[in-house]
């Protein structure tokens, strides 16, 4: 059994249970125009929406990041599943095709995984600079203590949480370290973890 619903969604942050985050990576965020933001939102996560279905309300910038508050008009197909509960199954794109929400979330998690790996690489590079200067890695089981010791001398940007909004994990001894994101499932030591160790560099 299906049910169609036309929704206008207010968006701030990433597409994760109905919210979107727009960040300009190729140039300064202050250059992001409402027209460009509208186009980026209309093409997010591999789906195409007509740009007139996106209304940009506000753009605020910090460094090379922009948070865009927008309204997106689209349709969702809901399906009644177990125990008579409704769930969002598909989203309708601009060409009127229905796209499976699970497939879109998987594509989004691939992008987030790449971003987590890049952030862990940045932290690991800072750790190597720390070790070259001091002769050892930071001994700690706290990511917060790690970043406090690396920023701003070795790491220009404070990086504390992964793309799924969970804190990065750090375990460091004098001669080795491990950095970890718990990945899409939010559970440490599972198959989708993003891990970087000193010996793997």
PLY file of the C-alpha trace (Angstrom):
ply
format ascii 1.0
element vertex 201
property float x
property float y
property float z
element edge 200
property int vertex1
property int vertex2
end_header
0.00 0.00 0.00
1.43 3.40 -0.95
0.62 7.00 -0.12
1.85 10.13 -1.91
2.66 13.22 -0.04
3.80 16.61 -1.34
6.04 18.29 1.21
7.90 21.55 1.49
10.99 20.96 3.56
13.05 23.58 5.33
16.65 22.55 5.00
19.82 23.24 6.92
22.74 20.74 7.15
23.16 17.37 5.34
20.62 15.07 3.68
20.19 12.77 6.56
16.62 12.13 7.50
15.42 15.13 5.61
18.06 17.84 5.95
20.62 19.11 3.46
24.06 20.73 3.79
25.72 22.68 1.03
29.43 23.37 1.14
31.47 24.97 -1.60
34.80 23.14 -1.87
36.20 24.55 -5.06
36.22 28.24 -4.17
35.59 30.58 -1.29
32.11 30.28 0.19
31.67 34.05 0.04
31.48 33.63 -3.75
28.44 31.33 -3.44
25.45 33.05 -5.01
21.81 32.15 -4.39
21.56 31.02 -8.02
24.54 28.67 -7.68
23.28 27.36 -4.33
19.87 26.69 -5.90
21.52 24.70 -8.72
23.69 22.70 -6.28
20.70 21.82 -4.13
18.65 20.90 -7.20
21.39 18.40 -8.23
22.25 16.98 -4.81
22.86 13.31 -4.10
22.64 12.41 -7.78
19.00 13.44 -8.19
17.75 16.22 -10.40
15.07 18.64 -9.27
13.88 21.63 -11.25
15.66 24.72 -9.93
12.31 26.48 -9.52
11.45 23.84 -6.90
14.23 25.26 -4.69
13.91 28.61 -2.89
17.05 29.90 -1.17
16.14 31.88 1.94
19.57 32.62 3.43
23.27 31.94 2.92
25.76 32.32 5.75
29.46 31.70 5.28
32.35 30.76 7.53
35.68 30.36 5.74
35.20 27.91 2.86
31.86 26.61 4.13
28.39 27.93 3.42
25.18 26.98 5.21
22.21 27.46 2.92
18.71 27.65 4.35
16.30 26.73 1.60
12.89 25.29 0.86
12.66 22.36 -1.51
9.38 21.24 -3.00
9.21 17.58 -3.97
7.14 14.49 -3.38
7.77 11.46 -1.21
6.20 8.03 -1.58
5.43 6.47 1.79
4.93 2.74 2.28
3.17 1.02 5.14
5.46 -1.67 6.49
5.74 -3.86 9.55
3.37 -3.20 12.43
1.33 -0.85 10.23
3.97 1.90 10.40
4.62 4.29 7.53
8.14 4.88 6.22
9.54 7.03 3.42
10.48 4.70 0.57
11.07 6.97 -2.44
11.54 10.58 -3.45
10.35 12.01 -6.76
12.95 13.80 -8.85
12.49 16.62 -11.30
11.92 14.33 -14.26
9.06 12.76 -12.30
10.98 9.52 -11.71
10.78 7.93 -8.31
14.19 7.31 -6.68
14.69 4.74 -3.94
15.63 6.53 -0.71
17.88 3.69 0.48
19.90 3.94 -2.75
20.27 7.70 -2.30
21.38 7.27 1.31
23.98 4.69 0.24
25.36 7.13 -2.34
25.44 9.86 0.28
27.29 7.60 2.72
29.93 6.86 0.05
30.57 10.62 -0.21
30.62 11.00 3.58
33.06 8.09 3.90
35.44 9.79 1.46
35.16 13.01 3.46
35.85 11.19 6.74
38.94 9.55 5.22
40.20 12.95 4.00
39.70 14.46 7.46
41.50 11.56 9.13
44.36 12.02 6.65
44.59 15.69 7.67
44.75 14.75 11.35
47.33 12.02 10.63
49.50 14.48 8.69
49.35 16.86 11.67
50.30 13.97 13.98
53.34 13.20 11.83
54.43 16.85 12.08
53.95 16.68 15.85
56.09 13.49 16.01
58.86 14.95 13.82
59.14 17.95 16.11
58.77 16.19 19.47
60.00 12.67 18.73
56.76 10.84 19.64
53.02 10.74 19.00
50.59 12.13 21.54
49.72 9.53 24.17
45.98 9.72 24.71
42.67 7.92 24.28
40.87 11.20 23.74
40.29 12.78 20.35
39.52 16.07 22.08
42.95 16.09 23.79
44.56 15.22 20.45
42.97 18.13 18.59
43.68 20.51 21.48
47.38 19.60 21.15
47.47 19.79 17.35
45.46 22.96 16.76
46.51 25.50 15.57
50.24 24.76 15.25
49.96 21.45 13.35
46.32 21.46 12.29
44.79 24.74 11.12
41.17 23.59 11.37
39.49 22.02 14.39
38.15 18.61 13.34
36.19 16.89 16.10
33.17 15.14 14.56
32.77 12.95 11.51
30.24 13.52 8.68
27.65 11.52 10.67
28.03 13.95 13.60
29.83 11.46 15.86
33.17 12.28 17.51
36.26 10.88 15.83
38.15 8.40 18.00
41.88 8.48 18.74
44.13 5.97 20.48
47.76 7.02 20.62
50.97 5.70 22.10
54.48 7.14 21.75
55.24 5.05 18.66
51.85 4.50 17.00
48.28 5.73 16.72
44.87 4.77 15.38
42.23 7.23 14.18
38.66 6.08 13.60
35.23 7.18 12.46
32.44 4.78 13.41
31.01 5.26 9.90
27.39 5.27 8.75
26.10 2.89 11.42
27.62 4.95 14.26
29.00 1.78 15.91
32.75 1.36 16.46
34.53 -1.82 15.33
32.08 -2.73 12.58
32.64 -3.26 8.87
31.80 0.31 7.83
34.35 1.99 10.15
36.81 4.39 8.55
40.17 3.70 10.19
43.64 5.11 9.72
46.65 3.80 11.66
50.22 5.10 11.75
51.55 1.88 10.19
49.16 2.21 7.22
50.59 5.58 6.19
0 1
1 2
2 3
3 4
4 5
5 6
6 7
7 8
8 9
9 10
10 11
11 12
12 13
13 14
14 15
15 16
16 17
17 18
18 19
19 20
20 21
21 22
22 23
23 24
24 25
25 26
26 27
27 28
28 29
29 30
30 31
31 32
32 33
33 34
34 35
35 36
36 37
37 38
38 39
39 40
40 41
41 42
42 43
43 44
44 45
45 46
46 47
47 48
48 49
49 50
50 51
51 52
52 53
53 54
54 55
55 56
56 57
57 58
58 59
59 60
60 61
61 62
62 63
63 64
64 65
65 66
66 67
67 68
68 69
69 70
70 71
71 72
72 73
73 74
74 75
75 76
76 77
77 78
78 79
79 80
80 81
81 82
82 83
83 84
84 85
85 86
86 87
87 88
88 89
89 90
90 91
91 92
92 93
93 94
94 95
95 96
96 97
97 98
98 99
99 100
100 101
101 102
102 103
103 104
104 105
105 106
106 107
107 108
108 109
109 110
110 111
111 112
112 113
113 114
114 115
115 116
116 117
117 118
118 119
119 120
120 121
121 122
122 123
123 124
124 125
125 126
126 127
127 128
128 129
129 130
130 131
131 132
132 133
133 134
134 135
135 136
136 137
137 138
138 139
139 140
140 141
141 142
142 143
143 144
144 145
145 146
146 147
147 148
148 149
149 150
150 151
151 152
152 153
153 154
154 155
155 156
156 157
157 158
158 159
159 160
160 161
161 162
162 163
163 164
164 165
165 166
166 167
167 168
168 169
169 170
170 171
171 172
172 173
173 174
174 175
175 176
176 177
177 178
178 179
179 180
180 181
181 182
182 183
183 184
184 185
185 186
186 187
187 188
188 189
189 190
190 191
191 192
192 193
193 194
194 195
195 196
196 197
197 198
198 199
199 200
